[in-house]
Amino acid sequence: MWRWLGWISLGLLMAATLALRVGYAQVFPKVPDAVGAPTASPAVLGAFADDPPVATVADWEARRSPRLRQAFAETVYGAMPPALPGAVLARRALPAELAGAGASLQQLTVGFGEAGDRGKVNVILATPAPGRPVRALLVIQNFCGNALALHGKVDGVSSLATPPEMCGGPMASAAKIILGRYINGPPLERVLDRGYAVAIVYAADLVPDETAASKPVLAQLYGPDVEPGGALAAWAWLYNALGEVLTREPGLDKAPVVAWGHSRNGKAALLAGGVYPRIAGVIAHQSGRGGAALNRSPVGESIAQITDVYGFWFTPRYAGFAGREGDMPVDQHQLLALIAPRPVLLGAGNRDRWSDPAGAFRAAQGADPVWRLYGKPGLDQTRLSEPDLTRPLASFMRKGTHGVTTQDWETFLTWLDANFPPP
């Protein structure tokens, strides 16, 4: 009975989706390809409070970067979790059909603290065939658990936390229709074939994506001597912590770690890159407010809207800037700049006004001078839909709405190939 009801619901949902296409332009208004306004401020190398303008890399690294990280902790994300030892607590080989010929597919349980007393996660680790040089290790956080990240094609895959009900049954199929084929996991065989290792984790294993449930877990992760930050800080910490553990695996000891995230995971990926030098590159796709998009931008989701629903992602002070974004001491171009000179790719959809593609592009423009300060190529584009994917700082916008598509992954891989050559 329930199975039939589920399929009926799916049919109704698909019919409603098709009906919406009649008013598609009204429901998902097209994002202009022009850059728009306002520009990012304050100037990333200009004076910052009582800190004079930055003229050299030494100025940036010794003076400005620490002050910006502290300002983001105080204003937006809260403190990062403390450094904790991490180790593989359990390991199980998985059937490698989905990974391709010669590849390895495992499920690892990774614990932090003493025997995982501060937190644990299940990780799917896929590596290319033995002896093949690994360009980079992509650490990917997903929304619906590791079983769906492998598209349900490998038995015995699980996450420690239970995914939301919407992630199962017919709703999972509907999510793929609406949000793209790869909303829950990458085209694994394709990525491995290009020379990349992949680690997939359900971030809610570490900290639940719920207000009440996250509080005791954050307190446990941070310990008694540190005031917990928001959930985004913990998820950003997870990228780095997994990078440290997984680069001890055979064949990965020299692999650069790239943080990949879509939507709220893109916010965490950018924060990870801004705080942790171990993160060698970032792909943040449709990361929106609290991610790449400027807080001062008037388009898309506002601080008031995001903190009303997801206030536990941030420090409480962030919500206090709703309606007075101009008073914020920092903006997101400065977070992007903290990742320089390492590669950063921003992604967008031309019907995803909510995540403010133009605001993210202007943030990249505002961060550009720091890449150039390091003598690296900066952002060499003037329109959102005309990226130079050979550059370490790039931003692209494809057709469509919020989600992860085949086209997105082809763009990610083209950019990765240009910026992470084989060792």
Backbone hydrogen bonds in HBPLUS format (Angstrom, degrees):
<---DONOR---> <-ACCEPTOR-->    atom                        ^
c    i                          cat <-CA-CA->   ^        H-A-AA   ^      H-
h    n   atom  resd res      DA  || num        DHA   H-A  angle D-A-AA Bond
n    s   type  num  typ     dist DA aas  dist angle  dist       angle   num
A0005-LEU N   A0001-MET O   2.96 MM   4  6.30 158.1  2.01 150.9 157.6     1
A0006-GLY N   A0002-TRP O   2.87 MM   4  6.08 149.3  1.97 143.0 151.4     2
A0007-TRP N   A0003-ARG O   3.07 MM   4  6.46 156.3  2.13 149.8 154.8     3
A0008-ILE N   A0004-TRP O   2.90 MM   4  6.15 156.6  1.96 150.8 157.8     4
A0009-SER N   A0005-LEU O   2.86 MM   4  6.07 158.2  1.91 147.9 153.8     5
A0010-LEU N   A0006-GLY O   2.93 MM   4  6.23 153.4  2.00 145.7 153.2     6
A0011-GLY N   A0007-TRP O   2.92 MM   4  6.19 158.3  1.97 147.0 152.4     7
A0012-LEU N   A0008-ILE O   2.93 MM   4  6.26 158.9  1.98 152.0 157.5     8
A0013-LEU N   A0009-SER O   2.88 MM   4  6.11 155.0  1.94 148.3 155.6     9
A0014-MET N   A0010-LEU O   2.90 MM   4  6.17 160.3  1.94 153.8 158.5    10
A0015-ALA N   A0011-GLY O   2.94 MM   4  6.15 156.3  2.00 146.6 153.5    11
A0016-ALA N   A0012-LEU O   2.88 MM   4  6.09 155.4  1.94 146.3 153.2    12
A0017-THR N   A0013-LEU O   2.89 MM   4  6.13 150.2  1.98 144.9 153.5    13
A0018-LEU N   A0014-MET O   2.97 MM   4  6.25 160.1  2.01 149.8 154.0    14
A0019-ALA N   A0015-ALA O   2.90 MM   4  6.15 153.9  1.97 145.8 153.8    15
A0020-LEU N   A0016-ALA O   2.92 MM   4  6.16 147.1  2.03 143.8 152.3    16
A0021-ARG N   A0018-LEU O   3.09 MM   3  5.34 138.4  2.27 100.4 111.8    17
A0022-VAL N   A0019-ALA O   3.09 MM   3  5.81 159.4  2.13 116.8 122.5    18
A0023-GLY N   A0020-LEU O   2.81 MM   3  5.43 132.4  2.04 114.9 126.4    19
A0024-TYR N   A0021-ARG O   3.22 MM   3  4.32 163.5  2.25  97.9  95.5    20
A0026-GLN N   A0023-GLY O   2.97 MM   3  5.35 130.8  2.21 107.3 120.9    21
A0027-VAL N   A0023-GLY O   2.95 MM   4  6.21 159.9  1.99 159.5 166.1    22
A0028-PHE N   A0024-TYR O   2.76 MM   4  5.74 168.4  1.77 158.0 161.8    23
A0031-VAL N   A0350-ASN O   2.71 MM 319  4.95 162.2  1.74 143.8 147.9    24
A0384-LEU N   A0033-ASP O   3.43 MM 351  5.52 163.5  2.46 143.5 146.3    25
A0046-GLY N   A0043-ALA O   2.99 MM   3  5.00 150.8  2.07 103.4 112.8    26
A0054-VAL N   A0045-LEU O   2.80 MM   9  5.01 159.2  1.84 142.7 150.0    27
A0048-PHE N   A0051-ASP O   2.88 MM   3  5.03 159.9  1.92 146.7 153.3    28
A0051-ASP N   A0048-PHE O   2.83 MM   3  5.03 162.6  1.86 130.3 132.0    29
A0060-TRP N   A0056-THR O   3.06 MM   4  6.40 159.5  2.10 148.1 153.4    30
A0061-GLU N   A0057-VAL O   2.87 MM   4  6.10 167.1  1.88 159.2 161.5    31
A0062-ALA N   A0058-ALA O   2.90 MM   4  5.80 163.5  1.92 149.0 154.3    32
A0063-ARG N   A0059-ASP O   2.91 MM   4  5.37 152.3  1.99 135.4 144.4    33
A0064-ARG N   A0059-ASP O   3.19 MM   5  6.58 159.2  2.24 147.6 154.0    34
A0065-SER N   A0060-TRP O   2.77 MM   5  5.79 168.7  1.78 168.9 168.6    35
A0067-ARG N   A0064-ARG O   3.08 MM   3  5.31 116.4  2.50 103.7 119.2    36
A0068-LEU N   A0064-ARG O   2.96 MM   4  6.22 157.0  2.01 160.3 167.7    37
A0069-ARG N   A0065-SER O   2.98 MM   4  6.22 167.3  2.00 161.1 163.9    38
A0070-GLN N   A0066-PRO O   3.07 MM   4  6.22 157.9  2.12 142.9 149.0    39
A0071-ALA N   A0067-ARG O   2.93 MM   4  6.12 152.2  2.01 142.4 150.5    40
A0072-PHE N   A0068-LEU O   2.89 MM   4  6.18 156.6  1.95 155.8 161.1    41
A0073-ALA N   A0069-ARG O   3.02 MM   4  6.24 154.7  2.08 144.6 151.6    42
A0074-GLU N   A0070-GLN O   2.97 MM   4  6.20 157.1  2.02 149.2 155.0    43
A0075-THR N   A0071-ALA O   2.88 MM   4  5.86 146.7  1.99 144.5 153.6    44
A0076-VAL N   A0072-PHE O   2.85 MM   4  5.19 158.3  1.89 134.7 141.9    45
A0077-TYR N   A0072-PHE O   3.00 MM   5  6.19 156.8  2.05 149.5 156.5    46
A0078-GLY N   A0073-ALA O   2.84 MM   5  4.24 128.5  2.10 119.9 128.4    47
A0315-THR N   A0076-VAL O   2.99 MM 239  5.67 162.7  2.02 123.5 129.1    48
A0230-GLY N   A0077-TYR O   3.00 MM 153  5.70 175.6  2.00 155.0 155.1    49
A0113-GLY N   A0085-PRO O   2.80 MM  28  5.26 155.6  1.86 154.0 161.4    50
A0087-ALA N   A0111-GLY O   3.01 MM  24  5.59 151.8  2.09 153.0 161.3    51
A0111-GLY N   A0087-ALA O   2.91 MM  24  5.59 161.6  1.95 167.1 167.4    52
A0089-LEU N   A0109-THR O   2.68 MM  20  5.46 155.8  1.74 161.3 169.7    53
A0109-THR N   A0090-ALA O   2.94 MM  19  5.02 163.0  1.97 136.1 138.1    54
A0092-ARG N   A0107-GLN O   2.93 MM  15  5.27 142.1  2.08 144.4 155.5    55
A0107-GLN N   A0092-ARG O   2.85 MM  15  5.27 161.1  1.89 152.8 159.2    56
A0094-LEU N   A0105-LEU O   2.85 MM  11  5.39 164.8  1.87 152.0 146.9    57
A0099-ALA N   A0096-ALA O   2.96 MM   3  5.23 136.2  2.15 106.8 119.6    58
A0103-ALA N   A0100-GLY O   3.24 MM   3  5.71 162.1  2.27 126.2 131.1    59
A0104-SER N   A0127-THR O   2.97 MM  23  5.24 163.0  1.99 149.9 155.5    60
A0127-THR N   A0104-SER O   3.00 MM  23  5.24 154.0  2.07 140.4 148.5    61
A0106-GLN N   A0125-LEU O   2.98 MM  19  5.28 156.0  2.04 144.7 152.6    62
A0125-LEU N   A0106-GLN O   2.94 MM  19  5.28 158.5  1.99 143.4 150.4    63
A0108-LEU N   A0123-VAL O   2.77 MM  15  5.07 166.6  1.79 155.3 158.4    64
A0123-VAL N   A0108-LEU O   2.71 MM  15  5.07 162.7  1.74 155.5 161.1    65
A0110-VAL N   A0121-VAL O   2.85 MM  11  5.44 160.9  1.89 166.1 169.4    66
A0121-VAL N   A0110-VAL O   2.93 MM  11  5.44 150.0  2.03 150.4 160.0    67
A0112-PHE N   A0119-GLY O   2.83 MM   7  5.33 152.4  1.91 165.5 166.2    68
A0118-ARG N   A0112-PHE O   3.01 MM   6  5.52 156.6  2.07 160.7 156.6    69
A0117-ASP N   A0114-GLU O   3.08 MM   3  5.51 145.9  2.20 109.9 119.1    70
A0119-GLY N   A0116-GLY O   3.31 MM   3  5.30 147.3  2.43  99.0 108.1    71
A0124-ILE N   A0200-ILE O   2.93 MM  76  5.02 163.6  1.96 146.7 151.0    72
A0200-ILE N   A0124-ILE O   2.85 MM  76  5.02 156.7  1.91 141.9 149.7    73
A0126-ALA N   A0198-VAL O   2.81 MM  72  5.13 169.7  1.82 159.5 163.1    74
A0198-VAL N   A0126-ALA O   2.85 MM  72  5.13 165.4  1.87 152.7 157.6    75
A0132-ARG N   A0129-ALA O   3.15 MM   3  5.90 156.8  2.21 143.2 145.7    76
A0135-ARG N   A0195-GLY O   2.76 MM  60  5.60 159.3  1.80 155.4 161.6    77
A0197-ALA N   A0136-ALA O   3.05 MM  61  6.35 157.1  2.10 154.7 160.1    78
A0137-LEU N   A0256-PRO O   2.83 MM 119  6.08 165.7  1.85 160.7 165.1    79
A0258-VAL N   A0137-LEU O   2.89 MM 121  6.06 170.2  1.90 155.6 157.5    80
A0138-LEU N   A0197-ALA O   2.86 MM  59  6.14 171.9  1.87 150.5 148.4    81
A0199-ALA N   A0138-LEU O   2.82 MM  61  6.10 165.0  1.84 162.8 161.1    82
A0139-VAL N   A0258-VAL O   2.89 MM 119  6.10 166.5  1.91 163.0 167.5    83
A0260-TRP N   A0139-VAL O   2.97 MM 121  5.98 173.8  1.97 161.7 159.6    84
A0140-ILE N   A0199-ALA O   2.73 MM  59  6.01 171.6  1.74 172.1 175.2    85
A0201-VAL N   A0140-ILE O   2.92 MM  61  6.32 155.7  1.98 163.8 170.6    86
A0142-ASN N   A0201-VAL O   2.97 MM  59  6.26 152.9  2.05 150.4 156.6    87
A0149-ALA N   A0145-GLY O   3.25 MM   4  6.44 140.6  2.41 136.4 147.6    88
A0150-LEU N   A0146-ASN O   3.19 MM   4  6.42 134.8  2.41 140.6 148.3    89
A0150-LEU N   A0147-ALA O   3.30 MM   3  5.49 139.9  2.47  97.9 107.8    90
A0152-GLY N   A0147-ALA O   2.95 MM   5  5.36 157.3  2.00 154.0 148.5    91
A0151-HIS N   A0148-LEU O   2.78 MM   3  4.48 153.1  1.85 104.7 106.8    92
A0153-LYS N   A0150-LEU O   3.15 MM   3  6.09 172.7  2.15 127.5 129.5    93
A0167-CYS N   A0164-PRO O   2.93 MM   3  5.56 162.5  1.96 118.9 124.8    94
A0168-GLY N   A0165-GLU O   3.12 MM   3  5.73 172.0  2.12 121.8 124.2    95
A0172-ALA N   A0169-GLY O   3.05 MM   3  5.69 138.9  2.23 115.7 125.1    96
A0173-SER N   A0170-PRO O   3.10 MM   3  5.20 118.4  2.49  97.4 111.9    97
A0174-ALA N   A0170-PRO O   2.96 MM   4  6.31 153.8  2.03 149.5 157.6    98
A0175-ALA N   A0171-MET O   2.84 MM   4  6.06 149.6  1.93 145.0 153.1    99
A0176-LYS N   A0172-ALA O   3.21 MM   4  6.52 150.4  2.31 141.7 148.1   100
A0177-ILE N   A0173-SER O   3.16 MM   4  6.49 152.9  2.24 144.0 151.2   101
A0178-ILE N   A0174-ALA O   2.96 MM   4  6.22 160.3  2.00 154.5 159.2   102
A0179-LEU N   A0175-ALA O   2.64 MM   4  5.46 162.9  1.67 151.2 157.6   103
A0180-GLY N   A0176-LYS O   2.94 MM   4  4.78 131.0  2.18 122.9 127.1   104
A0404-VAL N   A0179-LEU O   2.85 MM 225  6.40 138.2  2.02 165.0 167.3   105
A0183-ILE N   A0180-GLY O   3.42 MM   3  5.56 153.3  2.49 118.5 113.8   106
A0182-TYR N   A0404-VAL O   3.10 MM 222  5.21 148.7  2.20 151.8 151.1   107
A0188-LEU N   A0186-PRO O   2.91 MM   2  5.23 121.1  2.27 109.7  92.8   108
A0190-ARG N   A0187-PRO O   3.01 MM   3  5.49 116.8  2.43 111.9 127.0   109
A0191-VAL N   A0187-PRO O   3.02 MM   4  6.24 157.7  2.07 156.1 163.3   110
A0192-LEU N   A0188-LEU O   2.92 MM   4  6.14 169.4  1.93 162.1 164.5   111
A0193-ASP N   A0189-GLU O   2.93 MM   4  5.99 152.7  2.00 143.0 150.9   112
A0194-ARG N   A0191-VAL O   3.14 MM   3  5.30 138.1  2.33  98.2 109.7   113
A0196-TYR N   A0191-VAL O   3.39 MM   5  5.92 160.9  2.42 142.2 142.3   114
A0195-GLY N   A0192-LEU O   2.92 MM   3  5.21 160.5  1.95 110.8 116.5   115
A0205-ASP N   A0202-TYR O   2.82 MM   3  5.74 167.6  1.83 130.8 135.1   116
A0206-LEU N   A0203-ALA O   3.00 MM   3  5.65 139.6  2.17 114.3 122.6   117
A0207-VAL N   A0203-ALA O   3.21 MM   4  6.56 165.3  2.23 151.3 152.3   118
A0214-SER N   A0210-GLU O   3.04 MM   4  5.74 142.7  2.19 140.8 148.5   119
A0218-LEU N   A0214-SER O   2.84 MM   4  5.94 159.8  1.88 159.2 164.4   120
A0219-ALA N   A0215-LYS O   3.04 MM   4  6.25 160.2  2.08 149.9 155.6   121
A0220-GLN N   A0216-PRO O   3.01 MM   4  6.21 148.7  2.11 139.7 147.5   122
A0221-LEU N   A0217-VAL O   2.94 MM   4  6.21 160.0  1.98 150.2 155.4   123
A0222-TYR N   A0218-LEU O   2.91 MM   4  6.05 167.7  1.92 158.0 160.6   124
A0223-GLY N   A0219-ALA O   2.97 MM   4  5.82 146.5  2.08 137.6 146.9   125
A0233-ALA N   A0230-GLY O   3.10 MM   3  5.48 128.0  2.38 105.0 117.2   126
A0231-ALA N   A0312-PHE O   2.93 MM  81  6.23 163.1  1.96 139.7 144.5   127
A0235-TRP N   A0231-ALA O   2.89 MM   4  6.22 162.1  1.92 157.3 162.3   128
A0232-LEU N   A0313-TRP O   3.19 MM  81  5.07 158.7  2.23 118.6 125.1   129
A0236-ALA N   A0232-LEU O   2.84 MM   4  5.98 153.2  1.92 146.5 154.0   130
A0237-TRP N   A0233-ALA O   2.92 MM   4  6.10 154.8  1.99 142.5 149.8   131
A0238-LEU N   A0234-ALA O   2.99 MM   4  6.26 142.0  2.14 142.3 152.6   132
A0239-TYR N   A0236-ALA O   3.18 MM   3  5.46 125.6  2.49 102.1 114.2   133
A0241-ALA N   A0237-TRP O   2.85 MM   4  6.08 166.5  1.87 157.5 162.1   134
A0242-LEU N   A0238-LEU O   2.89 MM   4  5.89 165.4  1.91 152.3 155.3   135
A0243-GLY N   A0239-TYR O   3.02 MM   4  6.18 151.3  2.11 141.0 149.7   136
A0244-GLU N   A0240-ASN O   2.98 MM   4  6.31 151.3  2.07 150.4 157.3   137
A0245-VAL N   A0241-ALA O   3.18 MM   4  6.48 157.7  2.23 144.7 149.9   138
A0246-LEU N   A0242-LEU O   2.79 MM   4  5.82 174.3  1.79 161.1 163.1   139
A0247-THR N   A0243-GLY O   3.18 MM   4  5.97 147.3  2.29 138.9 144.8   140
A0248-ARG N   A0245-VAL O   3.17 MM   3  5.76 157.3  2.22 113.6 118.1   141
A0249-GLU N   A0246-LEU O   3.01 MM   3  5.37 163.3  2.04 111.8 117.1   142
A0252-LEU N   A0249-GLU O   3.02 MM   3  5.53 163.5  2.05 138.5 140.1   143
A0255-ALA N   A0252-LEU O   3.11 MM   3  4.99 159.8  2.15 103.6 109.9   144
A0280-ALA N   A0257-VAL O   2.68 MM  23  5.31 141.4  1.83 148.8 161.2   145
A0259-ALA N   A0281-GLY O   2.97 MM  22  6.38 151.7  2.05 159.7 153.5   146
A0283-ILE N   A0259-ALA O   2.92 MM  24  6.32 162.3  1.95 157.4 160.0   147
A0261-GLY N   A0283-ILE O   2.99 MM  22  6.37 152.4  2.06 163.9 172.8   148
A0285-HIS N   A0261-GLY O   2.92 MM  24  6.26 168.8  1.93 161.8 163.8   149
A0265-ASN N   A0262-HIS O   3.02 MM   3  5.08 136.7  2.21 140.1 129.4   150
A0263-SER N   A0285-HIS O   2.88 MM  22  6.24 158.6  1.93 169.4 171.9   151
A0266-GLY N   A0263-SER O   2.91 MM   3  5.05 129.2  2.17  99.8 114.3   152
A0267-LYS N   A0263-SER O   3.20 MM   4  6.69 141.8  2.35 145.9 156.3   153
A0268-ALA N   A0264-ARG O   3.23 MM   4  6.59 158.1  2.28 143.5 147.7   154
A0269-ALA N   A0265-ASN O   2.89 MM   4  6.12 150.9  1.98 142.3 150.8   155
A0270-LEU N   A0266-GLY O   3.07 MM   4  6.24 159.1  2.11 146.7 150.7   156
A0271-LEU N   A0267-LYS O   3.09 MM   4  6.39 161.1  2.13 149.6 154.9   157
A0272-ALA N   A0268-ALA O   2.88 MM   4  6.09 156.7  1.93 149.1 155.8   158
A0273-GLY N   A0269-ALA O   3.03 MM   4  6.31 158.6  2.08 146.9 152.1   159
A0274-GLY N   A0270-LEU O   2.92 MM   4  6.16 149.3  2.01 147.1 156.1   160
A0275-VAL N   A0271-LEU O   3.04 MM   4  6.18 134.9  2.25 146.7 157.0   161
A0276-TYR N   A0272-ALA O   2.87 MM   4  5.71 168.5  1.88 156.5 160.3   162
A0279-ILE N   A0276-TYR O   3.21 MM   3  5.90 150.8  2.30 117.5 123.3   163
A0282-VAL N   A0343-PRO O   3.04 MM  61  6.50 150.4  2.13 144.9 154.0   164
A0345-LEU N   A0282-VAL O   2.94 MM  63  6.37 156.3  2.00 156.4 164.2   165
A0284-ALA N   A0345-LEU O   2.98 MM  61  6.35 160.6  2.02 169.8 175.0   166
A0347-GLY N   A0284-ALA O   3.13 MM  63  6.42 152.5  2.21 137.7 138.6   167
A0286-GLN N   A0347-GLY O   2.85 MM  61  5.54 162.3  1.88 130.0 131.0   168
A0291-GLY N   A0288-GLY O   2.88 MM   3  5.21 145.5  2.00 130.3 133.6   169
A0293-ALA N   A0288-GLY O   3.24 MM   5  5.10 148.7  2.35 124.5 126.3   170
A0297-SER N   A0294-LEU O   3.23 MM   3  5.34 162.0  2.26 103.6 109.0   171
A0301-GLU N   A0354-TRP O   2.94 MM  53  5.26 168.1  1.95 138.4 135.8   172
A0306-ILE N   A0302-SER O   3.02 MM   4  6.27 168.3  2.03 155.1 157.7   173
A0307-THR N   A0303-ILE O   2.97 MM   4  5.95 163.8  2.00 150.9 155.7   174
A0308-ASP N   A0304-ALA O   3.05 MM   4  5.94 137.0  2.24 135.7 146.3   175
A0310-TYR N   A0306-ILE O   2.72 MM   4  5.57 156.4  1.78 148.6 156.6   176
A0313-TRP N   A0310-TYR O   2.98 MM   3  5.68 165.8  2.00 122.1 126.8   177
A0314-PHE N   A0311-GLY O   3.11 MM   3  5.75 159.7  2.15 118.3 123.5   178
A0318-TYR N   A0315-THR O   3.05 MM   3  5.84 153.1  2.12 125.5 131.0   179
A0320-GLY N   A0317-ARG O   3.00 MM   3  5.23 133.5  2.22 102.3 115.4   180
A0321-PHE N   A0318-TYR O   3.04 MM   3  5.69 166.8  2.06 119.2 123.5   181
A0322-ALA N   A0319-ALA O   3.15 MM   3  5.60 166.2  2.17 117.7 119.5   182
A0324-ARG N   A0321-PHE O   2.98 MM   3  5.11 159.9  2.02 121.6 126.3   183
A0327-ASP N   A0324-ARG O   2.93 MM   3  5.71 163.4  1.96 121.2 126.7   184
A0328-MET N   A0325-GLU O   3.05 MM   3  5.55 166.5  2.07 116.7 121.0   185
A0334-GLN N   A0331-ASP O   3.00 MM   3  5.88 147.8  2.10 124.7 131.8   186
A0335-LEU N   A0332-GLN O   3.08 MM   3  4.98 126.2  2.38  93.3 107.3   187
A0336-LEU N   A0332-GLN O   3.06 MM   4  6.43 162.8  2.09 154.4 157.4   188
A0337-ALA N   A0333-HIS O   2.96 MM   4  6.15 153.8  2.03 139.3 147.1   189
A0338-LEU N   A0334-GLN O   3.16 MM   4  6.33 135.8  2.37 133.3 143.0   190
A0338-LEU N   A0335-LEU O   3.12 MM   3  5.20 130.7  2.37  97.9 110.8   191
A0339-ILE N   A0336-LEU O   2.97 MM   3  5.53 156.0  2.03 114.3 122.0   192
A0340-ALA N   A0337-ALA O   3.09 MM   3  5.30 141.2  2.25 103.6 114.1   193
A0342-ARG N   A0339-ILE O   3.02 MM   3  5.77 143.4  2.16 135.3 132.8   194
A0344-VAL N   A0392-PRO O   2.61 MM  48  5.99 156.8  1.66 169.3 174.1   195
A0394-ALA N   A0344-VAL O   3.12 MM  50  6.58 157.6  2.17 158.8 165.6   196
A0346-LEU N   A0394-ALA O   2.97 MM  48  6.37 157.9  2.02 143.9 150.7   197
A0396-PHE N   A0346-LEU O   2.92 MM  50  6.39 157.6  1.97 156.8 160.7   198
A0348-ALA N   A0396-PHE O   2.96 MM  48  6.18 115.6  2.38 137.0 154.1   199
A0398-ARG N   A0348-ALA O   3.09 MM  50  6.47 155.6  2.15 150.8 144.2   200
A0352-ASP N   A0349-GLY O   3.11 MM   3  5.15 160.3  2.15 114.9 114.0   201
A0350-ASN N   A0398-ARG O   2.85 MM  48  6.08 148.0  1.95 157.2 165.4   202
A0351-ARG N   A0400-GLY O   2.79 MM  49  5.22 140.8  1.94 159.8 146.8   203
A0355-SER N   A0352-ASP O   3.32 MM   3  5.96 141.9  2.48 112.3 119.2   204
A0356-ASP N   A0353-ARG O   2.94 MM   3  5.05 158.8  1.98 109.0 115.6   205
A0360-ALA N   A0356-ASP O   3.14 MM   4  6.50 149.9  2.23 152.4 160.8   206
A0361-PHE N   A0357-PRO O   2.92 MM   4  6.20 153.4  1.99 147.7 155.7   207
A0362-ARG N   A0358-ALA O   2.89 MM   4  6.14 158.1  1.94 149.2 154.5   208
A0363-ALA N   A0359-GLY O   3.11 MM   4  6.27 139.8  2.27 131.4 142.1   209
A0364-ALA N   A0360-ALA O   3.01 MM   4  6.39 151.3  2.09 146.1 153.1   210
A0365-GLN N   A0361-PHE O   2.92 MM   4  6.31 153.6  1.99 148.2 156.0   211
A0366-GLY N   A0362-ARG O   2.87 MM   4  6.09 152.8  1.95 141.9 149.3   212
A0367-ALA N   A0363-ALA O   2.93 MM   4  6.19 137.4  2.12 142.8 154.4   213
A0368-ASP N   A0364-ALA O   3.01 MM   4  6.06 132.0  2.25 143.5 155.0   214
A0370-VAL N   A0367-ALA O   3.04 MM   3  6.02 155.9  2.10 135.1 139.9   215
A0371-TRP N   A0368-ASP O   3.07 MM   3  5.53 124.1  2.39 114.2 127.1   216
A0372-ARG N   A0368-ASP O   3.29 MM   4  6.62 162.2  2.32 155.7 161.0   217
A0373-LEU N   A0369-PRO O   2.84 MM   4  6.00 139.0  2.00 136.7 148.4   218
A0374-TYR N   A0370-VAL O   3.20 MM   4  6.48 144.9  2.33 141.9 149.0   219
A0374-TYR N   A0371-TRP O   3.16 MM   3  5.29 126.6  2.46  96.5 109.4   220
A0376-LYS N   A0371-TRP O   2.93 MM   5  5.21 159.0  1.97 151.4 145.6   221
A0375-GLY N   A0372-ARG O   2.89 MM   3  4.77 154.9  1.95 101.3 109.0   222
A0386-GLU N   A0383-ARG O   3.42 MM   3  5.61 169.6  2.43 110.0 111.6   223
A0391-ARG N   A0388-ASP O   3.17 MM   3  5.91 168.8  2.18 121.0 124.5   224
A0409-TRP N   A0405-THR O   3.18 MM   4  6.59 159.2  2.23 149.7 153.6   225
A0410-GLU N   A0406-THR O   3.04 MM   4  6.36 152.2  2.12 151.2 159.2   226
A0411-THR N   A0407-GLN O   3.03 MM   4  6.29 152.7  2.11 147.6 154.9   227
A0411-THR N   A0408-ASP O   3.08 MM   3  5.12 116.7  2.50  94.9 110.3   228
A0412-PHE N   A0408-ASP O   2.81 MM   4  6.17 161.9  1.84 155.5 160.9   229
A0413-LEU N   A0409-TRP O   2.96 MM   4  6.05 166.5  1.98 147.1 150.3   230
A0414-THR N   A0410-GLU O   3.01 MM   4  6.14 153.3  2.08 141.2 148.5   231
A0415-TRP N   A0411-THR O   3.05 MM   4  6.24 166.0  2.07 155.6 158.6   232
A0416-LEU N   A0412-PHE O   2.83 MM   4  6.06 160.9  1.86 151.5 157.9   233
A0417-ASP N   A0413-LEU O   2.85 MM   4  5.95 162.8  1.88 148.0 152.4   234
A0418-ALA N   A0414-THR O   3.24 MM   4  6.46 149.3  2.34 139.9 147.2   235
A0419-ASN N   A0415-TRP O   3.11 MM   4  6.32 142.0  2.26 146.2 156.6   236
A0419-ASN N   A0416-LEU O   3.11 MM   3  5.17 126.0  2.42  97.3 111.3   237
A0420-PHE N   A0416-LEU O   2.73 MM   4  5.54 138.9  1.90 160.0 165.4   238
